[in-house]
Amino acid sequence: DPASGIFGSIAYQLEDMDGVTAGLQDETDAFWTKVGIKKAFNSLGDTAISVNYGLYMDQYSDTALTGSEVERLGFEVNQYFGSSFIMYGVFEMLDLEVDGDTTGRYNGADELTTFRLGGTYFF
């Protein structure tokens, strides 16, 4: 909404695969959403503040697994300096749940927390 600066997006993905090797997941789905606000909170330019959430089901293709779920939660700040440069910071937490891991390959793989700081220059 240009007047308030509030924005959002939502996506859903469903994959159904034919001819999958026995034991592998033949159907995966994912859901992702992002909401935020973009306004000129300071004299540098527009600032966008947003949160996102995603849920990814059975995205791992491995004969040792019977199911998987990755939950993603994030917070993001983008500072725009005119139309040529954006500086950003992104904090994300990923939570992994794996079912039927007979190999022990995913033992200890439970949570991942990341922070990214960067910039994009348009020329």
C-alpha positions, 0 to 999 in steps of 0.5 A, a space after each residue: 500500500 503506497 500510502 501506509 507503506 505496508 507490504 506483504 507477500 505469500 507463496 505456496 508450492 506443491 511438487 508432485 514427482 513421477 518416477 521417484 526412486 523407491 523410498 524417496 519423497 514423491 510429494 513436497 510442499 512449502 509455504 512462505 510469507 513476508 510482511 513489513 512496512 517501508 517508510 522514510 523513518 530518517 533522512 537517509 531514505 526509505 527503510 523497510 522493516 519486515 518479518 518472514 515465516 516459512 515452512 518446508 515439508 519433505 524437501 530432503 530427498 534421501 532414502 534414509 528419511 521418511 519425512 522432514 520439516 524445516 521451519 524458518 523465522 526471520 527479521 530483516 531491515 533494509 536501508 535505501 540510500 536513493 535508488 542506487 544503494 541498499 544496505 541490509 541486515 537479516 536475522 534468521 532462525 531455522 528449525 529442522 525436524 527429520 523423521 526416520 533417519 536410520 543412518 544418523 546423518 542428521 543427528 545433531 542437525 536441529 537449529 541454525 541461527 544466522 545473521 547476514 549484513 550486506 549491501 546491493 549497488 545498482 549501476 
